[in-house]
Amino acid sequence: MADSIRDQFPLLGTCVYLNNNSTGAVPKGVESVLSDYWETLRTWRDGVWEGWHDGLDEYLGALAAFIGAPPGSVAVDANLSTLLARIASCFDYRAPRNRVVTTDLEFPTVPFIWKAFRRYGAEVDVVGTGGPHLDEDELLRRVDERTLIVSVPHASFSSGATVDLERLVEHAHSVGALVVVDAFQTVGVMPLDVTALGVDFVLGGAHKWMCGVGTAFLYVRPGLLPGLEPAATGWQAGDRALTFQPSAGYAADARRFTGGTPFPLTALISRVGLELLSGVGIEAIRAHSLVCTERIIAHATEAGIPVVSPVEPHRRGGVVCLDVPDGEAVKYRLAARDMICSWRTYLRIGPHVYNTLDEIDEFMAALVAVTR
């Protein structure tokens, strides 16, 4: 599996890179994109925007296909924070349906944004876990007829524990609530079919498992689009944006969630990695990921290192988190040996489709050595 595309990623020749849950490797095909971009800047003509918009549209189409979304239901922007704030700005937070239910396993941007909307009447209910895994039964108990939005991660950035989205979406919809999913930690390494799930909003991005840089995406369930009018907006969200005439209303499709003038380079770069992953196929990527993470767990168990992430394959994302004493220092000791991972409360090890089992064996041997 890894050998088929491994030579496309120069970074892998410099180290054992198992930090894909934080920042994924970028393929060498990006070099030509950067060269073309510089040539465009060097010989500037306004007409380049037509080609850039075509490139953005092609990236949107590829993204939609990758997550099982219909055309016109995906928008991109600089980061997840921008897109989540646009979702939040669509709603009138009047009681009794003004509750936003979220969890304490979110990446910090998520609760920060929802708490900012308390000034408009949002009542934020953070479901605690008492540990690195989500208490899904308690989450469902807190989602009732007063709930406007349920905002959850597909997998926790701090433990890799996944959420049963099918069960959550079914319950939330039964009481009239909408579901926002942060899939940044899973898209590109776990299958995600947004249409089959019936989920309302999905957010993700390119710079982790999708082998891109600096761009995030938002999927919106098509049936919701006509009733959503983001207050945090920009001229590209209008129905006549590219005519450069005043728009009468919002674009009919997910472009209504875009903002001002786009920066096309990051999408053009990110499309290269997306095409490689699409060529492999997400089911094959997931199968390889599970084999790799199982190998990490086996090594850790043998060495007596506590495993924080779920050991059950169906509840485990692409990362294995280990409870290593002085973990941040351990991360730096490993980096000195060209063994790259990350640390966020726990040591996080995230192999991807281009990593080999030999690399994992080498990395785990080094981990045992530096912790002793």
Backbone torsions as a table, in degrees:
resi	resn	phi	psi	omega
1	MET	NA	-56.6	-176.7
2	ALA	-61.6	-37.6	-174.5
3	ASP	-63.1	-26.4	-173.5
4	SER	-67.7	-29.0	-179.7
5	ILE	-128.4	1.4	-174.3
6	ARG	-57.5	-38.3	-176.8
7	ASP	-71.3	-4.5	177.0
8	GLN	-83.0	-6.0	-173.1
9	PHE	-122.6	96.1	-176.6
10	PRO	-57.9	-32.1	-179.0
11	LEU	-53.9	-33.4	-174.9
12	LEU	-68.3	-16.6	176.7
13	GLY	-83.3	-4.6	-176.3
14	THR	-107.6	-14.5	-173.9
15	CYS	-169.5	172.6	166.4
16	VAL	-90.3	106.8	-170.7
17	TYR	-103.7	107.2	179.8
18	LEU	-125.3	41.9	-177.0
19	ASN	-117.7	30.1	-173.9
20	ASN	-70.3	-20.6	175.5
21	ASN	-71.6	-14.9	179.0
22	SER	-105.1	-54.3	177.2
23	THR	-147.5	118.3	-177.7
24	GLY	-79.0	160.4	175.0
25	ALA	-69.2	148.5	-178.3
26	VAL	-108.8	132.2	-176.3
27	PRO	-72.6	154.7	-176.3
28	LYS	-68.2	-18.1	175.8
29	GLY	-60.2	-16.9	178.9
30	VAL	-67.4	-25.6	-177.4
31	GLU	-58.0	-40.1	-180.0
32	SER	-70.3	-32.0	175.9
33	VAL	-63.0	-44.5	-180.0
34	LEU	-66.1	-39.0	178.5
35	SER	-64.0	-43.7	178.3
36	ASP	-63.7	-37.6	-178.8
37	TYR	-65.5	-42.8	178.3
38	TRP	-63.7	-41.2	178.9
39	GLU	-61.7	-36.9	176.9
40	THR	-63.0	-45.0	179.4
41	LEU	-66.8	-36.1	-177.6
42	ARG	-67.2	-33.1	-175.8
43	THR	-118.9	41.5	-167.2
44	TRP	-50.5	133.1	167.3
45	ARG	-141.2	144.9	-176.9
46	ASP	-60.4	-25.4	-177.5
47	GLY	-63.1	-13.6	-179.5
48	VAL	-62.8	-24.4	-178.1
49	TRP	-61.2	-32.7	179.3
50	GLU	-61.3	-45.2	177.6
51	GLY	-67.1	-38.1	178.4
52	TRP	-63.8	-42.6	177.9
53	HIS	-64.2	-37.0	175.2
54	ASP	-61.7	-42.8	178.4
55	GLY	-62.3	-41.0	176.7
56	LEU	-62.5	-43.4	179.8
57	ASP	-62.9	-39.6	178.6
58	GLU	-65.3	-39.4	177.3
59	TYR	-64.7	-41.7	177.6
60	LEU	-60.8	-42.7	178.4
61	GLY	-63.2	-41.7	179.4
62	ALA	-67.0	-40.1	176.5
63	LEU	-61.1	-47.4	-179.3
64	ALA	-57.9	-45.5	179.9
65	ALA	-63.2	-36.7	-176.1
66	PHE	-66.8	-31.8	-178.2
67	ILE	-107.4	12.6	177.0
68	GLY	72.6	29.1	-178.0
69	ALA	-101.7	148.7	176.3
70	PRO	-73.7	156.8	176.7
71	PRO	-56.3	144.0	177.2
72	GLY	84.7	4.0	-177.7
73	SER	-107.3	5.7	-177.0
74	VAL	-125.4	137.2	174.6
75	ALA	-126.8	157.0	177.4
76	VAL	-126.8	155.1	173.7
77	ASP	-158.2	-170.5	-170.0
78	ALA	-67.2	-38.0	-174.8
79	ASN	-158.2	166.8	-178.3
80	LEU	-64.5	-37.4	-178.3
81	SER	-56.8	-44.8	179.6
82	THR	-60.6	-45.2	-177.0
83	LEU	-72.1	-38.3	177.4
84	LEU	-64.3	-40.1	177.8
85	ALA	-62.8	-33.5	177.5
86	ARG	-68.1	-40.2	174.8
87	ILE	-58.2	-50.9	-176.3
88	ALA	-59.3	-32.7	-176.1
89	SER	-75.4	-4.0	-178.9
90	CYS	-80.8	-14.9	-164.4
91	PHE	-112.2	152.6	176.1
92	ASP	-102.6	110.8	-171.5
93	TYR	-88.8	65.2	178.1
94	ARG	-99.6	137.2	174.6
95	ALA	-64.4	150.5	10.6
96	PRO	-88.7	-15.7	-178.7
97	ARG	-95.1	79.7	-177.8
98	ASN	-134.0	12.4	-176.4
99	ARG	-89.4	136.8	171.6
100	VAL	-112.8	114.2	-179.1
101	VAL	-99.0	124.3	179.2
102	THR	-138.3	-171.5	-174.8
103	THR	-130.5	168.8	177.8
104	ASP	-90.4	15.6	175.6
105	LEU	-105.3	8.5	-178.5
106	GLU	-73.5	154.0	165.4
107	PHE	-62.8	142.8	-169.0
108	PRO	-52.9	-27.9	-178.4
109	THR	-62.6	-31.3	-172.2
110	VAL	-68.2	-56.4	177.6
111	PRO	-64.3	-31.0	180.0
112	PHE	-61.2	-43.9	179.5
113	ILE	-68.8	-46.2	-178.2
114	TRP	-63.7	-37.8	179.2
115	LYS	-66.6	-29.5	177.1
116	ALA	-63.9	-27.6	-179.5
117	PHE	-84.0	4.5	172.2
118	ARG	-64.0	-28.4	179.6
119	ARG	-64.6	-19.5	178.6
120	TYR	-100.8	5.9	175.6
121	GLY	110.4	-2.9	179.0
122	ALA	-66.7	134.5	175.1
123	GLU	-106.7	110.6	-173.2
124	VAL	-94.9	124.1	179.9
125	ASP	-115.5	110.5	-178.4
126	VAL	-97.5	116.3	-179.7
127	VAL	-82.8	119.2	179.0
128	GLY	-80.8	162.4	-175.9
129	THR	-116.9	-30.6	-174.1
130	GLY	71.7	13.7	-178.2
131	GLY	174.2	-172.5	-175.4
132	PRO	-78.9	-9.1	-179.0
133	HIS	-110.6	148.1	-177.2
134	LEU	-79.2	136.9	172.3
135	ASP	-85.1	91.9	-173.8
136	GLU	-69.8	-30.4	176.5
137	ASP	-63.1	-43.6	178.4
138	GLU	-66.4	-38.5	177.3
139	LEU	-58.3	-47.3	-179.2
140	LEU	-65.3	-35.1	178.3
141	ARG	-63.4	-30.4	-176.3
142	ARG	-84.4	-10.6	-180.0
143	VAL	-94.9	109.4	-176.4
144	ASP	-136.9	-166.2	-175.0
145	GLU	-66.2	-11.7	175.8
146	ARG	-88.8	-5.2	-174.9
147	THR	-85.5	126.0	175.4
148	LEU	-88.9	-46.2	-174.3
149	ILE	-138.8	138.9	168.8
150	VAL	-111.0	124.3	-175.4
151	SER	-121.0	113.1	-174.2
152	VAL	-136.1	158.0	169.9
153	PRO	-85.6	148.1	170.5
154	HIS	-66.7	-37.6	173.0
155	ALA	-144.2	144.0	179.8
156	SER	-69.7	135.6	177.7
157	PHE	-70.1	-21.6	-174.7
158	SER	-94.9	-17.8	-179.3
159	SER	-133.8	-16.9	-176.1
160	GLY	80.3	0.9	179.9
161	ALA	-69.7	132.1	-177.4
162	THR	-93.9	162.6	177.1
163	VAL	-107.4	139.7	175.8
164	ASP	-75.6	89.1	-173.8
165	LEU	-66.3	-36.9	-178.7
166	GLU	-59.6	-46.9	179.2
167	ARG	-64.1	-43.3	-177.8
168	LEU	-65.4	-47.2	-178.3
169	VAL	-61.4	-43.0	179.7
170	GLU	-59.6	-45.5	-179.1
171	HIS	-68.3	-45.6	-177.8
172	ALA	-59.8	-44.5	-179.4
173	HIS	-66.7	-29.6	180.0
174	SER	-66.9	-22.8	178.0
175	VAL	-109.3	9.7	174.5
176	GLY	85.4	15.1	-179.5
177	ALA	-95.8	154.9	176.7
178	LEU	-101.0	152.8	-176.2
179	VAL	-118.6	126.3	174.4
180	VAL	-110.5	124.6	-177.4
181	VAL	-116.1	126.8	171.0
182	ASP	-90.9	104.6	-177.9
183	ALA	-104.2	18.1	-178.4
184	PHE	-56.8	-33.6	-176.0
185	GLN	-84.0	-3.8	-175.3
186	THR	-129.0	-30.2	-174.7
187	VAL	-64.5	126.2	-176.3
188	GLY	105.3	-16.0	178.4
189	VAL	-128.8	-16.0	176.2
190	MET	-127.7	143.7	175.3
191	PRO	-61.8	140.9	177.9
192	LEU	-148.4	107.9	178.7
193	ASP	-109.6	97.9	-172.6
194	VAL	-66.7	-31.8	179.6
195	THR	-69.9	-45.8	179.3
196	ALA	-62.3	-36.4	179.6
197	LEU	-71.9	-28.4	-174.8
198	GLY	71.7	19.0	-177.4
199	VAL	-70.5	153.7	-172.6
200	ASP	-86.2	-46.2	-179.9
201	PHE	-138.0	137.4	173.2
202	VAL	-132.8	131.0	177.8
203	LEU	-114.0	145.6	177.1
204	GLY	-162.6	-172.9	-178.8
205	GLY	-162.9	175.2	-167.2
206	ALA	-94.6	-23.8	-163.0
207	HIS	-87.7	4.1	174.5
208	LYS	-104.7	-104.3	-174.8
209	TRP	-72.8	-9.8	-175.2
210	MET	-97.6	6.0	169.6
211	CYS	59.7	36.5	178.1
212	GLY	-125.3	-158.0	179.9
213	VAL	-145.2	148.9	159.3
214	GLY	44.5	34.4	174.8
215	THR	-145.6	144.7	179.2
216	ALA	-123.5	161.8	-179.9
217	PHE	-132.4	159.4	176.4
218	LEU	-133.5	126.4	169.0
219	TYR	-101.1	136.9	175.3
220	VAL	-124.9	128.8	177.9
221	ARG	-56.8	124.4	-170.1
222	PRO	-54.4	-37.2	-179.0
223	GLY	-63.4	-20.0	179.6
224	LEU	-83.8	-24.3	-168.4
225	LEU	-54.9	-45.1	-176.3
226	PRO	-60.1	-25.7	-177.4
227	GLY	-96.9	5.2	-176.3
228	LEU	-109.6	123.5	179.9
229	GLU	-129.1	93.2	-178.3
230	PRO	-61.3	135.0	175.4
231	ALA	-84.7	-27.4	174.2
232	ALA	-88.6	98.0	-166.2
233	THR	-141.2	-168.7	179.7
234	GLY	-167.7	175.5	-169.2
235	TRP	-65.6	-26.7	-178.7
236	GLN	-72.3	-11.1	178.6
237	ALA	-82.0	-6.8	-176.0
238	GLY	-81.0	162.1	-176.6
239	ASP	-78.2	-7.3	177.1
240	ARG	-129.2	30.3	-169.9
241	ALA	-54.0	-52.9	-172.1
242	LEU	-81.3	2.4	169.8
243	THR	-87.2	-11.7	-177.5
244	PHE	61.5	25.6	172.9
245	GLN	-109.3	156.8	178.9
246	PRO	-57.4	133.6	179.4
247	SER	-82.2	143.9	177.5
248	ALA	-84.2	-21.8	-178.2
249	GLY	-167.7	-164.4	-178.3
250	TYR	-82.6	154.6	172.3
251	ALA	-58.0	148.7	-176.2
252	ALA	-71.6	-27.8	-175.8
253	ASP	-103.9	-161.8	-175.2
254	ALA	-68.6	-8.0	174.7
255	ARG	-59.7	-19.2	176.5
256	ARG	-62.3	-13.2	177.2
257	PHE	-98.8	8.9	173.4
258	THR	-84.4	177.9	-176.9
259	GLY	-123.0	-121.0	-179.8
260	GLY	-88.4	-157.1	-177.4
261	THR	-56.4	125.7	-176.0
262	PRO	-77.1	159.5	171.7
263	PHE	-106.3	104.6	-167.4
264	PRO	-76.4	-21.0	-169.4
265	LEU	-59.0	-42.5	-174.9
266	THR	-65.8	-36.3	177.0
267	ALA	-68.7	-39.7	179.0
268	LEU	-63.7	-40.0	175.9
269	ILE	-65.1	-47.9	-172.8
270	SER	-67.7	-23.9	179.6
271	ARG	-64.6	-29.8	-178.6
272	VAL	-62.6	-48.8	178.7
273	GLY	-65.8	-38.9	179.6
274	LEU	-61.7	-40.5	179.1
275	GLU	-64.8	-38.3	177.6
276	LEU	-63.7	-46.3	-179.6
277	LEU	-65.1	-40.1	179.1
278	SER	-62.7	-35.2	178.7
279	GLY	-66.4	-33.5	177.1
280	VAL	-75.2	-43.4	-178.6
281	GLY	98.5	133.9	-172.8
282	ILE	-67.5	-30.8	178.9
283	GLU	-66.8	-40.5	177.1
284	ALA	-67.5	-37.9	177.6
285	ILE	-62.0	-45.6	-179.7
286	ARG	-63.0	-42.4	-179.7
287	ALA	-61.8	-43.5	179.0
288	HIS	-66.0	-40.6	179.1
289	SER	-59.2	-44.3	-179.1
290	LEU	-64.6	-37.9	176.5
291	VAL	-63.0	-43.8	-178.8
292	CYS	-66.2	-46.0	-178.0
293	THR	-69.5	-32.7	174.9
294	GLU	-62.3	-37.9	178.6
295	ARG	-64.6	-41.7	177.6
296	ILE	-61.4	-45.7	-179.1
297	ILE	-61.9	-41.1	180.0
298	ALA	-63.2	-44.9	178.0
299	HIS	-62.1	-44.9	-178.2
300	ALA	-63.6	-43.0	179.7
301	THR	-61.6	-43.8	179.3
302	GLU	-62.8	-34.4	-178.8
303	ALA	-87.3	-2.8	-180.0
304	GLY	76.4	24.3	178.4
305	ILE	-93.3	122.4	-178.1
306	PRO	-62.1	131.5	177.9
307	VAL	-96.3	121.2	-178.5
308	VAL	-86.4	-38.1	-178.4
309	SER	-67.3	157.5	175.9
310	PRO	-60.0	140.5	176.1
311	VAL	-88.6	-19.0	177.4
312	GLU	-71.2	126.2	-175.6
313	PRO	-55.9	-40.7	-174.8
314	HIS	-72.3	-12.7	178.8
315	ARG	-107.4	5.1	-174.9
316	ARG	-109.0	130.7	174.1
317	GLY	-79.5	-144.8	-176.5
318	GLY	-93.6	-2.7	-174.8
319	VAL	-117.9	146.3	171.4
320	VAL	-113.4	125.7	180.0
321	CYS	-105.9	131.9	-177.2
322	LEU	-119.4	140.7	179.3
323	ASP	-91.3	89.6	-175.7
324	VAL	-106.7	126.4	176.9
325	PRO	-55.7	137.6	179.8
326	ASP	55.3	45.7	-170.7
327	GLY	-59.9	-36.8	-179.3
328	GLU	-66.0	-40.8	176.7
329	ALA	-65.1	-37.4	177.8
330	VAL	-61.1	-41.0	178.0
331	LYS	-56.3	-43.6	-179.4
332	TYR	-70.4	-35.3	177.1
333	ARG	-64.7	-39.6	176.8
334	LEU	-65.7	-41.7	-180.0
335	ALA	-61.3	-34.2	177.3
336	ALA	-63.5	-21.6	176.5
337	ARG	-98.7	11.6	-177.4
338	ASP	63.5	36.3	174.1
339	MET	-114.9	108.5	-166.5
340	ILE	-108.2	123.1	172.8
341	CYS	-142.9	-165.6	178.3
342	SER	-134.8	169.5	179.5
343	TRP	-137.7	122.2	172.7
344	ARG	-138.5	85.8	-171.5
345	THR	72.5	-45.7	175.7
346	TYR	-120.2	159.7	173.4
347	LEU	-74.9	126.1	-173.8
348	ARG	-112.8	125.2	-178.0
349	ILE	-121.4	116.2	-173.2
350	GLY	-125.3	87.7	176.2
351	PRO	-74.4	151.4	178.2
352	HIS	-122.8	-172.3	-172.7
353	VAL	-64.2	-24.9	-178.8
354	TYR	-90.8	-0.4	177.2
355	ASN	-88.3	152.1	-178.0
356	THR	-110.2	160.6	175.9
357	LEU	-65.8	-31.9	176.0
358	ASP	-61.6	-40.0	177.3
359	GLU	-62.8	-40.8	180.0
360	ILE	-65.3	-42.5	177.1
361	ASP	-59.7	-43.5	-179.4
362	GLU	-65.6	-43.2	179.9
363	PHE	-63.2	-47.0	-176.7
364	MET	-67.4	-33.2	174.6
365	ALA	-64.2	-40.7	177.8
366	ALA	-66.6	-38.7	178.3
367	LEU	-61.2	-47.2	178.6
368	VAL	-59.9	-40.6	-177.8
369	ALA	-65.4	-45.0	-176.4
370	VAL	-74.8	-24.1	178.1
371	THR	-81.7	-15.3	177.6
372	ARG	-93.6	NA	NA
